[in-house]
């Protein structure tokens, strides 16, 4: 068997474009899913029953469905049911945001719930409003507790963006598979794809380790 690694160098502009799209998809998803997760967490903690029920149903639905199923459903079923047709990128982004927001919601909810009620009561005793006590006492501590988990979610999301390749979003996985099908160089392209993901993912994983050591909260 003769290996032709030149196929990787010959197609580096397409691979670079796929890498940049993967990074953009990851950043955009997290930019939406972090505030989305906070909102869902607050809704789940709300004493207002309809808000609590909606958030609970949303989280339990998307947290327990495979992302790839959500991607397929949004791309193929949603246009038929609603007439709303999104681009492949927008469909993939929406599916990722729904899934990650659901997970982030539980991360934030656990972080908020871990703050002792006595701290909020102390703030109220000092004359703070409940919203001020939540903003100045609870949220800063909750953020420190959830940041290591969010960092791990980021690394997982970076790899999960490859799932949107099934609807022709031209990120790294889709681009590499397209080059493979055009050149018939299976081993070279799959190896190159794995190497690129590893080179991008390993520094992120080490950063997550540092965040866990630096900001992990021990009770």
Residue pairs with C-beta under 8 A, 6 or more apart in sequence:
3 187
3 188
4 185
4 188
5 188
7 179
7 183
7 185
7 188
7 189
8 15
8 188
8 189
8 192
11 179
11 183
14 175
14 178
14 179
15 172
15 175
15 176
15 179
15 192
15 196
17 170
17 175
18 170
18 171
18 172
18 173
18 174
18 175
18 176
19 172
19 196
19 200
21 89
21 169
21 170
21 171
21 172
22 158
22 161
22 162
22 171
22 172
22 173
22 200
23 200
25 89
25 92
25 93
25 96
25 161
25 164
25 169
25 171
26 154
26 157
26 158
26 161
28 93
29 93
29 96
29 97
29 100
29 157
29 161
30 100
30 154
30 157
32 93
32 97
32 101
33 96
33 97
33 100
33 101
33 104
34 104
34 150
36 97
36 101
36 104
36 105
37 100
37 101
37 102
37 103
37 104
37 105
37 107
37 108
38 104
38 105
38 108
40 55
40 58
40 59
40 101
40 102
40 104
40 105
40 108
41 55
41 104
41 105
41 106
41 108
41 109
41 112
43 51
43 52
43 54
43 55
44 52
44 55
44 56
44 59
44 105
44 109
45 52
45 109
45 112
45 113
46 52
46 55
55 105
58 102
59 102
59 105
59 106
61 102
62 70
62 98
62 99
62 101
62 102
63 99
63 102
63 103
63 106
65 99
67 95
67 96
67 99
67 160
67 163
68 163
68 166
70 95
70 98
70 99
71 91
71 92
71 95
71 163
71 164
71 166
71 167
72 166
72 167
74 86
74 91
74 94
74 95
75 86
75 88
75 91
75 167
78 84
78 86
78 91
79 85
79 86
86 94
88 164
88 167
88 168
88 169
89 164
89 169
91 164
91 167
92 161
92 163
92 164
92 167
92 169
93 164
95 164
96 157
96 160
96 161
96 164
100 153
100 157
103 153
104 150
104 153
107 146
107 149
107 150
107 153
108 142
108 146
110 146
111 141
111 142
111 143
111 145
111 146
112 138
112 139
112 142
114 142
114 145
115 137
115 138
115 141
115 142
119 137
119 138
119 141
120 130
120 133
120 134
120 137
120 138
122 137
123 132
123 133
123 136
123 137
124 130
124 133
128 136
128 137
144 215
144 217
145 217
147 211
147 215
148 208
148 211
148 212
148 215
148 216
151 207
151 208
151 211
151 212
152 208
154 204
154 208
155 201
155 204
155 205
155 208
158 200
158 201
158 204
159 197
159 201
161 171
161 173
162 171
162 172
162 173
162 197
164 171
164 174
165 171
165 173
165 174
165 177
168 174
170 178
172 193
172 196
172 197
173 193
176 189
176 190
176 192
176 193
176 196
177 189
177 193
179 185
179 189
180 186
180 189
180 190
183 189
